[in-house]
């Protein structure tokens, strides 16, 4: 097959931009790309997309992959039902609808004759890129508020509906809501969060370091919303969230400076103090550990924490007794309730071999333990007495189990890499699970797919778990001549639990292997596992991933000429760091919406809040040197042959702003041997795919997802010398 050499975009360098870090000068010639709304950057984006599409169009089987993706995606999908007031609500997607639709029917309607559409996000934009982000009902189900994300942005707008008439209550939307829930106080109004921005700042890319809780009274204008928390000098925090307890007695606020660890505040609500900033009492005054409310009942606050419990435990805290105590505190008083054990008891203790997550279901707690990313749910009474283990169909991921206090059944989902998401109904009294909805997915040979877990040693000897999925009749495990996709994340205490996806199923059906290591930095083994992949230990994450590739080659799952590495966001950093550290180990690399400029990631949007995982180049010379040592943008070497690289990002990504990807692409195209001699590297291009009217990934339409994953898989196979 003949292929035309790429004509790379010549990105302008500004040699005058030089930063100094503790006496070390660092050039930043592509600083101008940080202005992603400038005319010059816009022309650069257009030129890069033209170059990328000119290459992708030469791959003859991309269209076949798009068809495979769409055919496989064309199956009915349901979400778990929930009862709100007089109606039962559930999400459904007929198959190729860009966004799932919210349906409802009247309670007690067994034949479904009252079924109707309640909200259809597909009507909100022509391209299907507006999505439903949050939905909260009042306790009686008569009113709801829902958030909309446009073009994948983290920014939200809010609308209110009368649930009986489906009429919008307020003509004006609430705007610029970001990283926020919506918590009702009775039927009167909601607490929500948004960031402070100085006049003239871009709400899309400006630094977000002053998060604030507002109270919006239903029927009023947003300009009259009351600042509740975050506006006082001693309350400036990067993330703040307000939640009202079910009985409307208390407002609980969590406040954090990063994605790990938080303060905790509580306010006893009265009709007079709901719309003001008075009455808060601090329960936790440090950011060292996580404290999150699970439930409140009769003045007892149930809190899950990793304080003195890497794998978490559940506490019951006596609110009124503590409030009385702190009102006349002793001389050595400290606003940290853990120091006063007379006010709390341990309900569900930490266990050594599993990480605890807890939800309330009826009059019970469901402890959804995660044993190295595999679910093992257990039912407890609210006093911590074990009722039963909840049996799952096989190894995989269970989610849900959250129900109102009067519920007698809980719905949960179950999935794995080879099991499509199935909805179960769990009887809280008998302990019996029955299938509520099982999807019918048509992917060739899926009934023969296998997933197995292995452990392999990392560079320092730590045993790392990894799940490998493949079709045994379509791979050759004696030669290793199998295309293999190695996907990783390794950060922010996030676990990569097994979950079914159409792109993965299509890859495996076409003879590929899909491998997911549970790297340090994630949450698979609790706080200790997370910490081992952060700050000055971040290299552990990259070493774990490199060791995974080496293990897979050694065990003849694949060869270095048939591995594609892929990851998104923090996982995009992983791919960027490992492809620059070990360019010989991967044939193809796909860093998606990645954090790639480690010296300046913190200068936009929420970036500074990630420093608990990453460090910050401005805090010390030691931190600067460590970040500079692995920052992908700063470790591209002149004349080096890199894997074939397709960077992906989006013009509306307001979480990991696209300049990270722009700069990395510019550096690779300016320095790599791949771009210097394109005729000699016909199947090792360095390109960037920039989605327009899209964000960090959430809310993408099915059509966009099908095309994106078809492009990725076609690019990978083509550069490996494979076809369909």
Rosetta blueprint (number, residue, H / E / L):
1 X L
2 X L
3 X L
4 X L
5 X L
6 X L
7 X L
8 X L
9 X L
10 X L
11 X L
12 X L
13 X L
14 X L
15 X L
16 X L
17 X L
18 X E
19 X E
20 X E
21 X E
22 X L
23 X L
24 X E
25 X E
26 X E
27 X E
28 X L
29 X L
30 X L
31 X H
32 X H
33 X H
34 X H
35 X L
36 X L
37 X L
38 X L
39 X H
40 X H
41 X H
42 X H
43 X H
44 X H
45 X H
46 X H
47 X H
48 X H
49 X H
50 X H
51 X H
52 X H
53 X H
54 X H
55 X H
56 X H
57 X L
58 X L
59 X L
60 X L
61 X L
62 X H
63 X H
64 X H
65 X H
66 X H
67 X H
68 X H
69 X H
70 X H
71 X H
72 X H
73 X H
74 X L
75 X L
76 X L
77 X E
78 X E
79 X L
80 X L
81 X L
82 X E
83 X E
84 X E
85 X L
86 X L
87 X E
88 X E
89 X E
90 X E
91 X E
92 X E
93 X E
94 X L
95 X L
96 X L
97 X L
98 X L
99 X L
100 X L
101 X E
102 X E
103 X E
104 X E
105 X E
106 X E
107 X L
108 X L
109 X L
110 X L
111 X L
112 X L
113 X L
114 X L
115 X L
116 X E
117 X E
118 X E
119 X E
120 X E
121 X H
122 X H
123 X H
124 X L
125 X L
126 X L
127 X L
128 X L
129 X L
130 X E
131 X E
132 X E
133 X E
134 X E
135 X E
136 X E
137 X E
138 X L
139 X L
140 X L
141 X L
142 X L
143 X E
144 X E
145 X E
146 X E
147 X E
148 X E
149 X E
150 X E
151 X L
152 X L
153 X L
154 X L
155 X E
156 X E
157 X E
158 X E
159 X E
160 X E
161 X E
162 X E
163 X L
164 X L
165 X L
166 X L
167 X E
168 X E
169 X L
170 X L
171 X L
172 X L
173 X L
174 X E
175 X E
176 X E
177 X E
178 X E
179 X L
180 X L
181 X L
182 X L
183 X E
184 X E
185 X E
186 X L
187 X L
188 X L
189 X E
190 X E
191 X E
192 X E
193 X E
194 X E
195 X E
196 X L
197 X L
198 X L
199 X L
200 X L
201 X L
202 X L
203 X L
204 X L
205 X L
206 X L
207 X L
208 X L
209 X L
210 X L
211 X E
212 X E
213 X E
214 X E
215 X E
216 X E
217 X E
218 X L
219 X L
220 X L
221 X L
222 X H
223 X H
224 X H
225 X L
226 X E
227 X E
228 X E
229 X E
230 X L
231 X L
232 X L
233 X H
234 X H
235 X H
236 X L
237 X E
238 X L
239 X E
240 X E
241 X E
242 X E
243 X E
244 X E
245 X L
246 X L
247 X L
248 X L
249 X L
250 X E
251 X E
252 X E
253 X E
254 X E
255 X E
256 X E
257 X L
258 X L
259 X L
260 X L
261 X L
262 X L
263 X E
264 X E
265 X E
266 X E
267 X E
268 X E
269 X L
270 X L
271 X L
272 X L
273 X L
274 X L
275 X L
276 X L
277 X L
278 X L
279 X L
280 X E
281 X E
282 X E
283 X E
284 X E
285 X L
286 X L
287 X L
288 X L
289 X L
290 X L
291 X E
292 X E
293 X E
294 X E
295 X E
296 X E
297 X E
298 X L
299 X L
300 X E
301 X E
302 X E
303 X E
304 X E
305 X E
306 X L
307 X L
308 X L
309 X L
310 X L
311 X L
312 X L
313 X E
314 X E
315 X E
316 X E
317 X E
318 X E
319 X H
320 X H
321 X H
322 X H
323 X H
324 X H
325 X H
326 X H
327 X H
328 X L
329 X L
330 X L
331 X L
332 X L
333 X L
334 X L
335 X L
336 X E
337 X H
338 X H
339 X H
340 X L
341 X H
342 X H
343 X H
344 X E
345 X E
346 X E
347 X E
348 X E
349 X L
350 X L
351 X E
352 X L
353 X L
354 X E
355 X E
356 X L
357 X L
358 X E
359 X E
360 X E
361 X E
362 X L
363 X L
364 X E
365 X E
366 X E
367 X E
368 X E
369 X E
370 X E
371 X E
372 X L
373 X L
374 X E
375 X E
376 X E
377 X E
378 X E
379 X E
380 X E
381 X E
382 X L
383 X L
384 X L
385 X L
386 X E
387 X E
388 X E
389 X E
390 X L
391 X L
392 X L
393 X L
394 X L
395 X L
396 X L
397 X E
398 X E
399 X E
400 X E
401 X L
402 X L
403 X L
404 X L
405 X L
406 X L
407 X L
408 X L
409 X E
410 X E
411 X E
412 X E
413 X E
414 X E
415 X E
416 X E
417 X L
418 X L
419 X E
420 X E
421 X E
422 X E
423 X E
424 X E
425 X E
426 X E
427 X E
428 X L
429 X L
430 X L
431 X L
432 X L
433 X E
434 X E
435 X E
436 X E
437 X E
438 X L
439 X L
440 X L
441 X L
442 X L
443 X L
444 X L
445 X L
446 X H
447 X H
448 X H
449 X E
450 X E
451 X E
452 X E
453 X E
454 X E
455 X E
456 X E
457 X E
458 X L
459 X L
460 X L
461 X L
462 X L
463 X E
464 X E
465 X E
466 X E
467 X E
468 X E
469 X E
470 X E
471 X E
472 X L
473 X L
474 X L
475 X L
476 X L
477 X L
478 X L
479 X L
480 X L
481 X L
482 X L
483 X L
484 X E
485 X E
486 X E
487 X E
488 X L
489 X L
490 X L
491 X L
492 X L
493 X L
494 X L
495 X L
496 X L
497 X L
498 X L
499 X L
500 X L
501 X L
502 X H
503 X H
504 X H
505 X H
506 X H
507 X H
508 X H
509 X H
510 X L
511 X L
512 X L
513 X E
514 X E
515 X E
516 X E
517 X E
518 X L
519 X L
520 X L
521 X L
522 X L
523 X L
524 X L
525 X L
526 X H
527 X H
528 X H
529 X H
530 X H
531 X H
532 X L
533 X L
534 X L
535 X H
536 X H
537 X H
538 X L
539 X H
540 X H
541 X H
542 X H
543 X H
544 X H
545 X H
546 X H
547 X H
548 X H
549 X H
550 X H
551 X H
552 X H
553 X H
554 X H
555 X L
556 X L
557 X L
558 X L
559 X L
560 X H
561 X H
562 X H
563 X E
564 X E
565 X E
566 X E
567 X E
568 X E
569 X L
570 X H
571 X H
572 X H
573 X H
574 X H
575 X H
576 X H
577 X H
578 X H
579 X H
580 X H
581 X H
582 X L
583 X L
584 X L
585 X L
586 X L
587 X L
588 X E
589 X E
590 X E
591 X E
592 X E
593 X L
594 X L
595 X L
596 X L
597 X L
598 X L
599 X L
600 X L
601 X H
602 X H
603 X H
604 X L
605 X L
606 X L
607 X H
608 X H
609 X H
610 X H
611 X H
612 X H
613 X H
614 X H
615 X L
616 X L
617 X L
618 X L
619 X L
620 X L
621 X H
622 X H
623 X H
624 X H
625 X H
626 X H
627 X H
628 X H
629 X H
630 X H
631 X L
632 X H
633 X H
634 X H
635 X L
636 X L
637 X L
638 X L
639 X L
640 X L
641 X L
642 X L
643 X L
644 X E
645 X E
646 X E
647 X E
648 X E
649 X E
650 X E
651 X L
652 X L
653 X L
654 X L
655 X L
656 X L
657 X L
658 X L
659 X H
660 X H
661 X H
662 X H
663 X H
664 X H
665 X H
666 X H
667 X H
668 X H
669 X H
670 X H
671 X H
672 X L
673 X H
674 X H
675 X H
676 X H
677 X L
678 X H
679 X H
680 X H
681 X L
682 X L
683 X L
684 X L
685 X L
686 X E
687 X E
688 X E
689 X E
690 X E
691 X E
692 X L
693 X L
694 X L
695 X L
696 X L
697 X L
698 X L
699 X L
700 X L
701 X L
702 X H
703 X H
704 X H
705 X H
706 X H
707 X H
708 X H
709 X H
710 X H
711 X H
712 X H
713 X H
714 X H
715 X H
716 X H
717 X H
718 X H
719 X H
720 X H
721 X L
722 X L
723 X L
724 X L
